[in-house]
Amino acid sequence: MTKRTKLFIAVTFILFAALSICALLPLFTTLDGGFRGAEYEYLILDGEKYALCTDHEPLIRGALLGTLPYGSEKALIFKAMPQSGETESEYVYALIFKDGAYYKRLDSNE
């Protein structure tokens, strides 16, 4: 093997390892907030209040934001991709075990 081939393999391995670490980092990030309500109708994330949303168009999960405590388990929180025509999505997706639900951000006066 030439020196150039060894260097290419080493750089590829380092880039793959760095990308893997960056992708897994949100799994170890605990967000501020939690679930509220008898049936977990509300979600608090970094001071923002979200309500369980059942009347939405299908959305696509986006980037993983982090985890939230859910009893003895952790819920994975994803940012939902914005719908066409929107610059930022008002929705987040909470995945708990195999069940998931969308939550919509509430206005500050609600």
C-alpha positions as CSV (number, residue, x, y, z in Angstrom):
1,M,0.0,0.0,0.0
2,T,1.2,3.4,-0.8
3,K,1.5,6.3,1.5
4,R,-1.3,8.1,-0.2
5,T,-3.7,5.1,0.1
6,K,-2.9,4.8,3.8
7,L,-3.6,8.5,4.3
8,F,-6.9,8.3,2.4
9,I,-8.0,5.4,4.5
10,A,-7.0,7.2,7.8
11,V,-8.8,10.4,6.8
12,T,-12.0,8.5,5.7
13,F,-12.0,6.6,9.0
14,I,-11.6,9.8,11.1
15,L,-14.4,11.6,9.1
16,F,-16.7,8.6,9.6
17,A,-16.0,8.5,13.3
18,A,-16.5,12.2,13.7
19,L,-19.9,12.1,11.8
20,S,-21.0,9.2,13.9
21,I,-20.2,11.0,17.1
22,C,-22.0,14.1,15.9
23,A,-25.1,12.1,15.0
24,L,-25.2,10.3,18.3
25,L,-24.5,13.4,20.5
26,P,-28.2,14.4,20.8
27,L,-29.1,11.0,22.3
28,F,-27.1,12.1,25.3
29,T,-28.5,15.7,25.4
30,T,-31.3,16.1,28.0
31,L,-33.6,18.9,27.1
32,D,-35.1,21.3,29.7
33,G,-38.8,20.6,30.3
34,G,-41.1,17.6,30.5
35,F,-44.5,16.2,29.8
36,R,-47.6,17.7,31.6
37,G,-51.2,16.7,32.0
38,A,-53.1,13.5,32.9
39,E,-52.6,12.0,29.4
40,Y,-49.4,13.9,28.6
41,E,-51.4,16.6,26.6
42,Y,-48.7,19.2,27.0
43,L,-45.0,19.3,26.4
44,I,-42.7,21.9,27.8
45,L,-39.4,22.5,26.0
46,D,-37.0,25.2,27.0
47,G,-39.8,27.4,28.4
48,E,-42.0,26.9,25.3
49,K,-45.4,25.1,25.7
50,Y,-46.6,22.6,23.2
51,A,-50.0,20.9,23.0
52,L,-50.8,17.4,21.7
53,C,-51.9,17.8,18.1
54,T,-54.1,15.3,16.4
55,D,-55.4,17.3,13.5
56,H,-52.3,17.9,11.5
57,E,-51.2,17.0,8.0
58,P,-48.6,14.3,7.9
59,L,-45.2,15.9,8.8
60,I,-41.7,14.6,8.4
61,R,-39.5,14.2,11.4
62,G,-36.4,16.3,11.2
63,A,-33.3,16.6,13.3
64,L,-33.1,15.0,16.7
65,L,-33.1,17.7,19.4
66,G,-32.4,15.5,22.4
67,T,-34.2,13.5,25.1
68,L,-36.8,14.2,27.8
69,P,-37.5,12.2,30.9
70,Y,-40.6,10.1,30.6
71,G,-41.2,8.2,33.8
72,S,-38.2,5.8,34.1
73,E,-37.6,6.0,30.3
74,K,-36.5,8.8,27.9
75,A,-38.6,10.2,25.1
76,L,-36.7,11.2,21.9
77,I,-37.7,14.7,20.7
78,F,-37.4,15.6,17.0
79,K,-38.0,18.9,15.3
80,A,-40.6,18.5,12.6
81,M,-39.7,19.7,9.1
82,P,-41.6,22.9,8.1
83,Q,-44.5,22.5,5.7
84,S,-44.3,24.1,2.3
85,G,-44.5,27.9,2.5
86,E,-43.3,28.0,6.2
87,T,-39.9,29.1,7.2
88,E,-39.9,27.4,10.6
89,S,-42.1,24.5,11.9
90,E,-44.3,25.0,15.0
91,Y,-44.3,21.2,15.6
92,V,-42.1,18.7,17.4
93,Y,-42.4,15.0,17.4
94,A,-42.0,13.0,20.6
95,L,-41.1,9.3,20.2
96,I,-41.8,7.2,23.4
97,F,-41.1,3.5,23.0
98,K,-42.8,2.7,19.7
99,D,-45.5,5.4,20.0
100,G,-45.0,8.9,18.7
101,A,-47.1,12.0,18.7
102,Y,-46.9,15.5,17.3
103,Y,-47.1,18.6,19.5
104,K,-47.8,22.1,18.3
105,R,-46.3,25.2,19.9
106,L,-48.9,27.3,21.7
107,D,-49.0,31.1,21.6
108,S,-47.6,32.8,24.7
109,N,-51.1,34.0,25.6
110,E,-52.7,30.5,25.8
